[in-house]
Amino acid sequence: MSRLNKLINQINHHKDRLLGNKRSGSKKSARSPELLTVIPRDEHSISRSNISENALKVLYRLNKAGYQALLVGGGVRDNLLDLHPKDFDVATDATPEQVNKLFRNSRLIGRRFKLVHVVFGRDVIEVATFRAPPKEEHSSKVAATGDQGMILRDNVYGSKDEDAMRRDFTINALYYDIADFSVHAYAGGWQDMQQRQIRLIGDPETRYREDPVRMLRAIRFAVKLDFTIEAQTAAPIRAMAPLLMQIPAARMFEEVLKLFLHGRALDTFRMLREYDLFEPLFPATEQCLRDDPFALAMVENTMRNTDTRIRSGKSVTPYFFFASLLWPGMRRVQQEFEDQGLPPHPALQQAADRVIRQQVQCTAIPKRFSIPMREIWEMQLRLPKTHSKRVHELAQHPRFRAAYDFVLLREQSGEDLKGLGEWWTSYQEKHPIPQKSHNRGPRNEQDREQHGEQRRRRPRRKPRSQRPQS
């Protein structure tokens, strides 16, 4: 009798599971029931009208050519959260070479992680081939790991299921299938979306060692999406923060822009400091923050003002942002040089050299940004000369407006400049500066690149033999 009761209980248990799945509308994969949850069209909010037309073109052409292709990552996640995705990425079983051959408007990029950019004017659709865990038989040309576990190359291709488990966070292991308009969520990603939490796939320490930038991404997603970081995902961050020093400086520059130029810079800054992640990005600035109230006010006002500009639809220039963050450290070094007997101008120039040289070891600063950044700093010594005969000439300097705003930021942060900001404000009201003075064309190659302008090329002259005879 007990055996019969046990059999009945098992039947009822399976029946409840089936009914539960049917009630929720979610389907579990028969191959790996704990891994994949399929959310049908009527159970989610994604519509093709909210997906980039160019991304749809890529998806449909890949499918038409016989390849599996799905929208993946942030484009799916943000649509589910009723946000407006900036990028739409595609994952496919086609190799990068096959994708490149299929799209004439595409280019292969990357060595560490080879993928394809399909270019539609300014819109770029990133197409990545499904990845799989590397095995011993794979050569270092396709898969390589550093001594401390960091992934140096990851070009082993596999299936969609394998690809999902190679992604960083569960909320990024989401795939939208245009074949039936369903969402495929892996590793509990659908549940984490409902609970609004950031959780790594796999062992957090291992995943952070593979790519330390994942620690920054955890902070960025938590702030951007207003999610919490799951306890086990958060636990190792403080101890592993120094691993960020292994990341190439050029990549860190791009990550800094992503962190602070999305409208939540102040919250991001505070959370980075909470997890000891700000120091690897700006070591000299962090040293100032610990014992200088002005430095903290300067950095927080920079973040606050940046957020205000972005939310108002105004542009933010990276060189002004970096000039503000590095100013406290630069002033500290400048004072050291002045104490040694150097005049202010040479002291500032040498301090700027040292601070920028140290900073670019952590985050690269392209010359098109470092040059105007230095000009803003140098003009802080020229703007106080309000009795000079060259005041009008100074007001027409291409960096005047940025330097003037920098003075206002310094005063806002508590620095006593003897009413300098008010003086220049009054001067501009009494002597309106022609708009063209501020919007003159870029003077050099760095400015031209910053403003997105291209150098005009003179038409190539024909050889003498091809010229018409007079």
MARPA-531521 format. One record per residue (C-alpha): x negated, y, z; residue in one letter. Coordinates in nm, 3 decimals, decimal comma. Layout:
REM MARPA-531521
+---------+---------+---------+-----+
:      c1 :      c2 :      c3 : res :
+---------+---------+---------+-----+
:       X :       Y :       Z :   A :
...
+---------+---------+---------+-----+
This chain:
REM MARPA-531521
+---------+---------+---------+-----+
:      c1 :      c2 :      c3 : res :
+---------+---------+---------+-----+
:   0,000 :   0,000 :   0,000 :   M :
:  -0,281 :   0,236 :   0,086 :   S :
:  -0,435 :   0,172 :  -0,257 :   R :
:  -0,104 :   0,264 :  -0,423 :   L :
:  -0,079 :   0,586 :  -0,220 :   N :
:  -0,433 :   0,674 :  -0,317 :   K :
:  -0,350 :   0,621 :  -0,685 :   L :
:  -0,036 :   0,838 :  -0,654 :   I :
:  -0,238 :   1,115 :  -0,486 :   N :
:  -0,492 :   1,107 :  -0,768 :   Q :
:  -0,215 :   1,132 :  -1,029 :   I :
:  -0,057 :   1,427 :  -0,845 :   N :
:  -0,396 :   1,599 :  -0,814 :   H :
:  -0,461 :   1,577 :  -1,189 :   H :
:  -0,105 :   1,688 :  -1,258 :   K :
:  -0,151 :   1,998 :  -1,037 :   D :
:  -0,476 :   2,085 :  -1,216 :   R :
:  -0,309 :   2,060 :  -1,556 :   L :
:  -0,009 :   2,265 :  -1,447 :   L :
:  -0,235 :   2,523 :  -1,285 :   G :
:  -0,432 :   2,568 :  -1,605 :   N :
:  -0,113 :   2,594 :  -1,803 :   K :
:   0,032 :   2,853 :  -1,565 :   R :
:  -0,283 :   3,067 :  -1,574 :   S :
:  -0,310 :   3,046 :  -1,950 :   G :
:  -0,681 :   2,955 :  -1,921 :   S :
:  -0,823 :   2,644 :  -2,081 :   K :
:  -1,126 :   2,455 :  -1,958 :   K :
:  -1,377 :   2,310 :  -2,200 :   S :
:  -1,358 :   1,931 :  -2,215 :   A :
:  -1,736 :   1,910 :  -2,255 :   R :
:  -1,822 :   2,114 :  -1,943 :   S :
:  -1,511 :   2,204 :  -1,739 :   P :
:  -1,706 :   2,411 :  -1,481 :   E :
:  -1,885 :   2,610 :  -1,748 :   L :
:  -1,635 :   2,753 :  -1,994 :   L :
:  -1,301 :   2,926 :  -1,950 :   T :
:  -1,105 :   3,014 :  -2,265 :   V :
:  -0,863 :   3,305 :  -2,230 :   I :
:  -0,604 :   3,305 :  -2,511 :   P :
:  -0,499 :   3,618 :  -2,700 :   R :
:  -0,191 :   3,690 :  -2,488 :   D :
:  -0,392 :   3,677 :  -2,164 :   E :
:  -0,642 :   3,956 :  -2,233 :   H :
:  -0,635 :   4,318 :  -2,356 :   S :
:  -0,887 :   4,314 :  -2,642 :   I :
:  -0,755 :   4,434 :  -2,976 :   S :
:  -0,938 :   4,447 :  -3,308 :   R :
:  -0,833 :   4,812 :  -3,335 :   S :
:  -1,074 :   4,885 :  -3,049 :   N :
:  -1,365 :   4,705 :  -3,212 :   I :
:  -1,608 :   4,877 :  -3,447 :   S :
:  -1,505 :   4,828 :  -3,808 :   E :
:  -1,867 :   4,757 :  -3,895 :   N :
:  -1,892 :   4,490 :  -3,626 :   A :
:  -1,584 :   4,323 :  -3,773 :   L :
:  -1,744 :   4,332 :  -4,119 :   K :
:  -2,048 :   4,150 :  -3,982 :   V :
:  -1,837 :   3,892 :  -3,799 :   L :
:  -1,617 :   3,816 :  -4,099 :   Y :
:  -1,903 :   3,792 :  -4,346 :   R :
:  -2,095 :   3,552 :  -4,122 :   L :
:  -1,783 :   3,339 :  -4,079 :   N :
:  -1,712 :   3,345 :  -4,451 :   K :
:  -2,068 :   3,224 :  -4,514 :   A :
:  -2,003 :   2,922 :  -4,290 :   G :
:  -2,170 :   3,044 :  -3,972 :   Y :
:  -2,026 :   3,071 :  -3,625 :   Q :
:  -2,019 :   3,435 :  -3,511 :   A :
:  -1,866 :   3,602 :  -3,206 :   L :
:  -1,867 :   3,943 :  -3,043 :   L :
:  -2,067 :   3,918 :  -2,721 :   V :
:  -2,169 :   4,106 :  -2,409 :   G :
:  -2,090 :   4,469 :  -2,337 :   G :
:  -1,854 :   4,514 :  -2,631 :   G :
:  -1,630 :   4,242 :  -2,486 :   V :
:  -1,681 :   4,338 :  -2,121 :   R :
:  -1,605 :   4,709 :  -2,166 :   D :
:  -1,300 :   4,639 :  -2,382 :   N :
:  -1,160 :   4,415 :  -2,108 :   L :
:  -1,213 :   4,701 :  -1,860 :   L :
:  -1,041 :   4,953 :  -2,092 :   D :
:  -1,368 :   5,142 :  -2,140 :   L :
:  -1,513 :   5,262 :  -2,469 :   H :
:  -1,810 :   5,044 :  -2,570 :   P :
:  -2,104 :   5,227 :  -2,726 :   K :
:  -2,248 :   4,916 :  -2,887 :   D :
:  -2,105 :   4,603 :  -3,040 :   F :
:  -2,340 :   4,303 :  -3,046 :   D :
:  -2,287 :   3,982 :  -3,239 :   V :
:  -2,410 :   3,632 :  -3,152 :   A :
:  -2,432 :   3,363 :  -3,419 :   T :
:  -2,574 :   3,020 :  -3,500 :   D :
:  -2,739 :   3,166 :  -3,813 :   A :
:  -3,112 :   3,222 :  -3,780 :   T :
:  -3,246 :   3,579 :  -3,806 :   P :
:  -3,381 :   3,501 :  -4,152 :   E :
:  -3,042 :   3,373 :  -4,266 :   Q :
:  -2,867 :   3,683 :  -4,132 :   V :
:  -3,124 :   3,909 :  -4,295 :   N :
:  -3,071 :   3,733 :  -4,628 :   K :
:  -2,694 :   3,768 :  -4,600 :   L :
:  -2,696 :   4,147 :  -4,539 :   F :
:  -2,887 :   4,373 :  -4,776 :   R :
:  -2,850 :   4,660 :  -4,524 :   N :
:  -3,034 :   4,471 :  -4,247 :   S :
:  -3,383 :   4,448 :  -4,102 :   R :
:  -3,560 :   4,193 :  -3,885 :   L :
:  -3,696 :   4,336 :  -3,560 :   I :
:  -3,873 :   4,213 :  -3,248 :   G :
:  -4,140 :   3,959 :  -3,168 :   R :
:  -4,060 :   3,876 :  -2,806 :   R :
:  -3,694 :   3,835 :  -2,898 :   F :
:  -3,639 :   3,824 :  -3,274 :   K :
:  -3,306 :   3,955 :  -3,397 :   L :
:  -3,145 :   4,151 :  -3,681 :   V :
:  -3,013 :   4,505 :  -3,706 :   H :
:  -2,740 :   4,551 :  -3,965 :   V :
:  -2,737 :   4,923 :  -4,047 :   V :
:  -2,429 :   5,120 :  -4,149 :   F :
:  -2,556 :   5,480 :  -4,159 :   G :
:  -2,602 :   5,576 :  -3,793 :   R :
:  -2,409 :   5,272 :  -3,669 :   D :
:  -2,629 :   4,970 :  -3,598 :   V :
:  -2,485 :   4,626 :  -3,527 :   I :
:  -2,729 :   4,400 :  -3,344 :   E :
:  -2,709 :   4,032 :  -3,440 :   V :
:  -2,883 :   3,772 :  -3,222 :   A :
:  -2,912 :   3,399 :  -3,280 :   T :
:  -2,788 :   3,167 :  -3,004 :   F :
:  -3,080 :   3,095 :  -2,767 :   R :
:  -3,162 :   2,770 :  -2,587 :   A :
:  -3,402 :   2,686 :  -2,301 :   P :
:  -3,754 :   2,614 :  -2,431 :   P :
:  -3,897 :   2,263 :  -2,401 :   K :
:  -4,251 :   2,132 :  -2,371 :   E :
:  -4,271 :   2,053 :  -2,742 :   E :
:  -4,209 :   2,415 :  -2,840 :   H :
:  -4,523 :   2,608 :  -2,934 :   S :
:  -4,623 :   2,943 :  -2,783 :   S :
:  -4,527 :   3,107 :  -3,114 :   K :
:  -4,157 :   3,060 :  -3,037 :   V :
:  -4,151 :   3,044 :  -2,655 :   A :
:  -4,402 :   3,169 :  -2,400 :   A :
:  -4,397 :   3,252 :  -2,030 :   T :
:  -4,647 :   3,455 :  -1,825 :   G :
:  -4,831 :   3,335 :  -1,515 :   D :
:  -4,563 :   3,481 :  -1,285 :   Q :
:  -4,270 :   3,348 :  -1,486 :   G :
:  -4,197 :   3,649 :  -1,708 :   M :
:  -4,065 :   3,559 :  -2,053 :   I :
:  -4,312 :   3,676 :  -2,316 :   L :
:  -4,140 :   3,521 :  -2,616 :   R :
:  -3,793 :   3,367 :  -2,644 :   D :
:  -3,711 :   3,242 :  -2,992 :   N :
:  -3,581 :   2,890 :  -2,932 :   V :
:  -3,242 :   2,860 :  -3,100 :   Y :
:  -2,948 :   2,654 :  -2,976 :   G :
:  -2,571 :   2,641 :  -2,931 :   S :
:  -2,322 :   2,893 :  -2,793 :   K :
:  -2,301 :   2,704 :  -2,464 :   D :
:  -2,679 :   2,713 :  -2,426 :   E :
:  -2,688 :   3,079 :  -2,526 :   D :
:  -2,437 :   3,173 :  -2,257 :   A :
:  -2,652 :   3,024 :  -1,983 :   M :
:  -2,955 :   3,220 :  -2,109 :   R :
:  -2,774 :   3,552 :  -2,057 :   R :
:  -2,846 :   3,759 :  -1,748 :   D :
:  -2,514 :   3,832 :  -1,574 :   F :
:  -2,188 :   3,643 :  -1,581 :   T :
:  -2,000 :   3,954 :  -1,697 :   I :
:  -2,223 :   3,957 :  -2,006 :   N :
:  -2,160 :   3,589 :  -2,085 :   A :
:  -1,832 :   3,680 :  -2,254 :   L :
:  -1,760 :   3,600 :  -2,620 :   Y :
:  -1,472 :   3,721 :  -2,837 :   Y :
:  -1,379 :   3,478 :  -3,114 :   D :
:  -1,210 :   3,638 :  -3,416 :   I :
:  -1,100 :   3,294 :  -3,536 :   A :
:  -0,821 :   3,280 :  -3,276 :   D :
:  -0,876 :   3,610 :  -3,087 :   F :
:  -0,960 :   3,429 :  -2,764 :   S :
:  -1,225 :   3,523 :  -2,506 :   V :
:  -1,476 :   3,258 :  -2,398 :   H :
:  -1,606 :   3,327 :  -2,046 :   A :
:  -1,898 :   3,129 :  -1,902 :   Y :
:  -2,037 :   3,063 :  -1,553 :   A :
:  -1,742 :   3,223 :  -1,372 :   G :
:  -1,765 :   3,546 :  -1,569 :   G :
:  -1,387 :   3,584 :  -1,597 :   W :
:  -1,345 :   3,548 :  -1,220 :   Q :
:  -1,630 :   3,794 :  -1,155 :   D :
:  -1,456 :   4,046 :  -1,382 :   M :
:  -1,141 :   4,015 :  -1,171 :   Q :
:  -1,342 :   4,049 :  -0,849 :   Q :
:  -1,550 :   4,334 :  -0,996 :   R :
:  -1,886 :   4,195 :  -0,901 :   Q :
:  -2,230 :   4,167 :  -1,064 :   I :
:  -2,372 :   3,816 :  -1,041 :   R :
:  -2,677 :   3,664 :  -1,206 :   L :
:  -2,653 :   3,334 :  -1,391 :   I :
:  -2,891 :   3,089 :  -1,225 :   G :
:  -3,143 :   3,139 :  -0,945 :   D :
:  -3,189 :   3,517 :  -0,888 :   P :
:  -3,562 :   3,504 :  -0,811 :   E :
:  -3,632 :   3,297 :  -1,123 :   T :
:  -3,421 :   3,523 :  -1,343 :   R :
:  -3,585 :   3,840 :  -1,209 :   Y :
:  -3,930 :   3,693 :  -1,270 :   R :
:  -3,829 :   3,610 :  -1,627 :   E :
:  -3,742 :   3,976 :  -1,687 :   D :
:  -3,781 :   4,226 :  -1,399 :   P :
:  -3,575 :   4,484 :  -1,592 :   V :
:  -3,271 :   4,279 :  -1,487 :   R :
:  -3,300 :   4,447 :  -1,147 :   M :
:  -3,249 :   4,787 :  -1,313 :   L :
:  -2,964 :   4,648 :  -1,521 :   R :
:  -2,791 :   4,524 :  -1,206 :   A :
:  -2,799 :   4,877 :  -1,063 :   I :
:  -2,689 :   5,036 :  -1,390 :   R :
:  -2,391 :   4,803 :  -1,435 :   F :
:  -2,288 :   4,834 :  -1,070 :   A :
:  -2,279 :   5,214 :  -1,092 :   V :
:  -2,137 :   5,239 :  -1,445 :   K :
:  -1,858 :   4,987 :  -1,388 :   L :
:  -1,803 :   5,064 :  -1,018 :   D :
:  -1,875 :   4,699 :  -0,934 :   F :
:  -2,051 :   4,553 :  -0,629 :   T :
:  -2,367 :   4,343 :  -0,656 :   I :
:  -2,308 :   3,989 :  -0,530 :   E :
:  -2,509 :   3,913 :  -0,214 :   A :
:  -2,743 :   3,648 :  -0,357 :   Q :
:  -2,805 :   3,863 :  -0,665 :   T :
:  -2,897 :   4,161 :  -0,448 :   A :
:  -3,104 :   3,978 :  -0,185 :   A :
:  -3,443 :   3,949 :  -0,367 :   P :
:  -3,447 :   4,292 :  -0,532 :   I :
:  -3,642 :   4,492 :  -0,272 :   R :
:  -3,917 :   4,232 :  -0,243 :   A :
:  -3,943 :   4,190 :  -0,622 :   M :
:  -3,929 :   4,559 :  -0,718 :   A :
:  -4,309 :   4,579 :  -0,776 :   P :
:  -4,266 :   4,335 :  -1,068 :   L :
:  -4,144 :   4,631 :  -1,272 :   L :
:  -4,506 :   4,744 :  -1,300 :   M :
:  -4,557 :   4,452 :  -1,543 :   Q :
:  -4,310 :   4,596 :  -1,796 :   I :
:  -4,457 :   4,791 :  -2,091 :   P :
:  -4,431 :   5,166 :  -2,032 :   A :
:  -4,254 :   5,224 :  -2,366 :   A :
:  -3,974 :   4,988 :  -2,267 :   R :
:  -3,945 :   5,152 :  -1,925 :   M :
:  -3,897 :   5,493 :  -2,090 :   F :
:  -3,593 :   5,359 :  -2,275 :   E :
:  -3,458 :   5,201 :  -1,955 :   E :
:  -3,492 :   5,533 :  -1,768 :   V :
:  -3,283 :   5,707 :  -2,034 :   L :
:  -3,017 :   5,434 :  -2,005 :   K :
:  -3,015 :   5,463 :  -1,625 :   L :
:  -2,975 :   5,838 :  -1,596 :   F :
:  -2,808 :   5,964 :  -1,912 :   L :
:  -2,468 :   5,796 :  -1,889 :   H :
:  -2,290 :   6,040 :  -1,655 :   G :
:  -2,362 :   5,876 :  -1,317 :   R :
:  -2,724 :   5,980 :  -1,261 :   A :
:  -2,688 :   6,088 :  -0,897 :   L :
:  -2,520 :   5,763 :  -0,788 :   D :
:  -2,779 :   5,567 :  -0,987 :   T :
:  -3,067 :   5,757 :  -0,823 :   F :
:  -2,937 :   5,691 :  -0,472 :   R :
:  -2,879 :   5,323 :  -0,542 :   M :
:  -3,224 :   5,282 :  -0,698 :   L :
:  -3,380 :   5,426 :  -0,382 :   R :
:  -3,163 :   5,200 :  -0,166 :   E :
:  -3,317 :   4,898 :  -0,339 :   Y :
:  -3,673 :   5,042 :  -0,359 :   D :
:  -3,654 :   5,060 :  -0,739 :   L :
:  -3,713 :   5,431 :  -0,788 :   F :
:  -4,080 :   5,421 :  -0,683 :   E :
:  -4,191 :   5,189 :  -0,968 :   P :
:  -4,032 :   5,436 :  -1,211 :   L :
:  -4,160 :   5,763 :  -1,060 :   F :
:  -4,427 :   5,684 :  -0,799 :   P :
:  -4,556 :   6,041 :  -0,753 :   A :
:  -4,203 :   6,176 :  -0,718 :   T :
:  -4,112 :   5,911 :  -0,460 :   E :
:  -4,412 :   6,010 :  -0,248 :   Q :
:  -4,287 :   6,369 :  -0,245 :   C :
:  -3,931 :   6,263 :  -0,159 :   L :
:  -4,048 :   6,101 :   0,165 :   R :
:  -4,177 :   6,419 :   0,329 :   D :
:  -4,053 :   6,715 :   0,123 :   D :
:  -3,687 :   6,826 :   0,155 :   P :
:  -3,728 :   7,057 :  -0,146 :   F :
:  -3,835 :   6,761 :  -0,364 :   A :
:  -3,521 :   6,567 :  -0,266 :   L :
:  -3,299 :   6,868 :  -0,332 :   A :
:  -3,471 :   6,928 :  -0,669 :   M :
:  -3,424 :   6,569 :  -0,784 :   V :
:  -3,064 :   6,541 :  -0,662 :   E :
:  -2,969 :   6,873 :  -0,824 :   N :
:  -3,131 :   6,755 :  -1,146 :   T :
:  -2,915 :   6,442 :  -1,136 :   M :
:  -2,602 :   6,636 :  -1,041 :   R :
:  -2,651 :   6,895 :  -1,316 :   N :
:  -2,722 :   6,620 :  -1,570 :   T :
:  -2,396 :   6,447 :  -1,480 :   D :
:  -2,205 :   6,774 :  -1,514 :   T :
:  -2,347 :   6,842 :  -1,860 :   R :
:  -2,274 :   6,491 :  -1,987 :   I :
:  -1,918 :   6,493 :  -1,854 :   R :
:  -1,866 :   6,831 :  -2,024 :   S :
:  -1,980 :   6,685 :  -2,356 :   G :
:  -2,306 :   6,882 :  -2,357 :   K :
:  -2,641 :   6,741 :  -2,460 :   S :
:  -2,925 :   6,663 :  -2,221 :   V :
:  -3,286 :   6,699 :  -2,332 :   T :
:  -3,514 :   6,428 :  -2,190 :   P :
:  -3,807 :   6,671 :  -2,164 :   Y :
:  -3,611 :   6,897 :  -1,923 :   F :
:  -3,508 :   6,593 :  -1,719 :   F :
:  -3,865 :   6,464 :  -1,690 :   F :
:  -4,001 :   6,813 :  -1,621 :   A :
:  -3,762 :   6,844 :  -1,326 :   S :
:  -3,839 :   6,502 :  -1,179 :   L :
:  -4,215 :   6,544 :  -1,205 :   L :
:  -4,224 :   6,908 :  -1,088 :   W :
:  -4,262 :   6,838 :  -0,711 :   P :
:  -4,560 :   6,607 :  -0,771 :   G :
:  -4,713 :   6,846 :  -1,023 :   M :
:  -4,684 :   7,142 :  -0,782 :   R :
:  -4,848 :   6,939 :  -0,506 :   R :
:  -5,148 :   6,859 :  -0,728 :   V :
:  -5,160 :   7,217 :  -0,857 :   Q :
:  -5,187 :   7,343 :  -0,501 :   Q :
:  -5,480 :   7,108 :  -0,440 :   E :
:  -5,665 :   7,257 :  -0,737 :   F :
:  -5,585 :   7,614 :  -0,626 :   E :
:  -5,717 :   7,534 :  -0,278 :   D :
:  -6,042 :   7,435 :  -0,449 :   Q :
:  -6,065 :   7,782 :  -0,601 :   G :
:  -5,907 :   7,738 :  -0,946 :   L :
:  -5,681 :   8,021 :  -1,074 :   P :
:  -5,308 :   7,932 :  -1,113 :   P :
:  -5,309 :   7,873 :  -1,491 :   H :
:  -5,606 :   7,631 :  -1,507 :   P :
:  -5,481 :   7,465 :  -1,188 :   A :
:  -5,139 :   7,406 :  -1,344 :   L :
:  -5,290 :   7,272 :  -1,666 :   Q :
:  -5,516 :   7,026 :  -1,484 :   Q :
:  -5,233 :   6,922 :  -1,251 :   A :
:  -5,006 :   6,863 :  -1,551 :   A :
:  -5,277 :   6,650 :  -1,715 :   D :
:  -5,315 :   6,434 :  -1,405 :   R :
:  -4,944 :   6,391 :  -1,331 :   V :
:  -4,852 :   6,304 :  -1,690 :   I :
:  -5,149 :   6,067 :  -1,720 :   R :
:  -5,033 :   5,883 :  -1,406 :   Q :
:  -4,667 :   5,884 :  -1,508 :   Q :
:  -4,720 :   5,737 :  -1,854 :   V :
:  -4,866 :   5,428 :  -1,692 :   Q :
:  -4,516 :   5,360 :  -1,556 :   C :
:  -4,286 :   5,516 :  -1,815 :   T :
:  -4,416 :   5,636 :  -2,148 :   A :
:  -4,332 :   5,996 :  -2,239 :   I :
:  -4,356 :   6,060 :  -2,615 :   P :
:  -4,543 :   6,375 :  -2,713 :   K :
:  -4,227 :   6,524 :  -2,860 :   R :
:  -4,110 :   6,540 :  -2,496 :   F :
:  -4,434 :   6,590 :  -2,302 :   S :
:  -4,536 :   6,898 :  -2,504 :   I :
:  -4,216 :   7,102 :  -2,438 :   P :
:  -4,219 :   6,971 :  -2,080 :   M :
:  -4,561 :   7,131 :  -2,027 :   R :
:  -4,440 :   7,452 :  -2,193 :   E :
:  -4,155 :   7,479 :  -1,941 :   I :
:  -4,403 :   7,437 :  -1,655 :   W :
:  -4,646 :   7,695 :  -1,797 :   E :
:  -4,366 :   7,948 :  -1,844 :   M :
:  -4,294 :   7,929 :  -1,471 :   Q :
:  -4,614 :   8,134 :  -1,431 :   L :
:  -4,516 :   8,382 :  -1,704 :   R :
:  -4,153 :   8,452 :  -1,611 :   L :
:  -4,240 :   8,622 :  -1,278 :   P :
:  -4,427 :   8,895 :  -1,473 :   K :
:  -4,114 :   9,104 :  -1,510 :   T :
:  -4,307 :   9,433 :  -1,532 :   H :
:  -4,506 :   9,322 :  -1,833 :   S :
:  -4,469 :   9,503 :  -2,164 :   K :
:  -4,417 :   9,163 :  -2,324 :   R :
:  -4,092 :   9,083 :  -2,143 :   V :
:  -3,887 :   9,111 :  -2,462 :   H :
:  -4,133 :   8,891 :  -2,649 :   E :
:  -4,121 :   8,635 :  -2,367 :   L :
:  -3,738 :   8,629 :  -2,383 :   A :
:  -3,760 :   8,525 :  -2,748 :   Q :
:  -3,994 :   8,232 :  -2,681 :   H :
:  -3,841 :   7,903 :  -2,812 :   P :
:  -3,864 :   7,754 :  -2,459 :   R :
:  -3,731 :   8,060 :  -2,279 :   F :
:  -3,380 :   7,927 :  -2,223 :   R :
:  -3,507 :   7,595 :  -2,084 :   A :
:  -3,764 :   7,776 :  -1,866 :   A :
:  -3,494 :   8,015 :  -1,738 :   Y :
:  -3,265 :   7,722 :  -1,653 :   D :
:  -3,562 :   7,564 :  -1,474 :   F :
:  -3,600 :   7,877 :  -1,258 :   V :
:  -3,231 :   7,856 :  -1,166 :   L :
:  -3,277 :   7,487 :  -1,074 :   L :
:  -3,571 :   7,570 :  -0,849 :   R :
:  -3,369 :   7,841 :  -0,672 :   E :
:  -3,067 :   7,612 :  -0,646 :   Q :
:  -3,290 :   7,360 :  -0,469 :   S :
:  -3,402 :   7,610 :  -0,206 :   G :
:  -3,722 :   7,758 :  -0,350 :   E :
:  -3,759 :   8,132 :  -0,277 :   D :
:  -3,853 :   8,301 :  -0,605 :   L :
:  -3,774 :   8,656 :  -0,486 :   K :
:  -3,459 :   8,686 :  -0,697 :   G :
:  -3,632 :   8,589 :  -1,023 :   L :
:  -3,330 :   8,403 :  -1,160 :   G :
:  -3,099 :   8,698 :  -1,091 :   E :
:  -3,345 :   8,938 :  -1,259 :   W :
:  -3,357 :   8,735 :  -1,580 :   W :
:  -2,980 :   8,688 :  -1,575 :   T :
:  -2,934 :   9,065 :  -1,553 :   S :
:  -3,194 :   9,123 :  -1,825 :   Y :
:  -3,010 :   8,895 :  -2,068 :   Q :
:  -2,683 :   9,076 :  -1,997 :   E :
:  -2,843 :   9,414 :  -2,069 :   K :
:  -3,052 :   9,294 :  -2,362 :   H :
:  -2,856 :   9,025 :  -2,545 :   P :
:  -3,096 :   8,802 :  -2,726 :   I :
:  -2,993 :   8,725 :  -3,087 :   P :
:  -2,872 :   8,368 :  -3,113 :   Q :
:  -3,114 :   8,300 :  -3,396 :   K :
:  -3,405 :   8,365 :  -3,158 :   S :
:  -3,312 :   8,055 :  -2,961 :   H :
:  -3,219 :   7,846 :  -3,260 :   N :
:  -3,519 :   7,904 :  -3,476 :   R :
:  -3,639 :   7,603 :  -3,668 :   G :
:  -3,890 :   7,374 :  -3,498 :   P :
:  -4,240 :   7,517 :  -3,506 :   R :
:  -4,433 :   7,194 :  -3,521 :   N :
:  -4,407 :   6,826 :  -3,598 :   E :
:  -4,308 :   6,732 :  -3,241 :   Q :
:  -4,022 :   6,984 :  -3,232 :   D :
:  -3,910 :   6,884 :  -3,580 :   R :
:  -3,883 :   6,519 :  -3,472 :   E :
:  -3,702 :   6,616 :  -3,151 :   Q :
:  -3,440 :   6,812 :  -3,344 :   H :
:  -3,392 :   6,528 :  -3,589 :   G :
:  -3,516 :   6,728 :  -3,884 :   E :
:  -3,722 :   6,588 :  -4,163 :   Q :
:  -4,009 :   6,765 :  -4,324 :   R :
:  -3,923 :   6,884 :  -4,672 :   R :
:  -4,132 :   6,719 :  -4,934 :   R :
:  -4,239 :   6,906 :  -5,241 :   R :
:  -4,141 :   6,736 :  -5,565 :   P :
:  -4,424 :   6,528 :  -5,697 :   R :
:  -4,590 :   6,684 :  -6,002 :   R :
:  -4,620 :   6,479 :  -6,314 :   K :
:  -4,964 :   6,390 :  -6,441 :   P :
:  -5,097 :   6,630 :  -6,701 :   R :
:  -5,061 :   6,366 :  -6,970 :   S :
:  -4,682 :   6,352 :  -6,906 :   Q :
:  -4,620 :   6,728 :  -6,896 :   R :
:  -4,441 :   6,883 :  -7,197 :   P :
:  -4,676 :   7,060 :  -7,430 :   Q :
:  -4,608 :   7,429 :  -7,478 :   S :
+---------+---------+---------+-----+
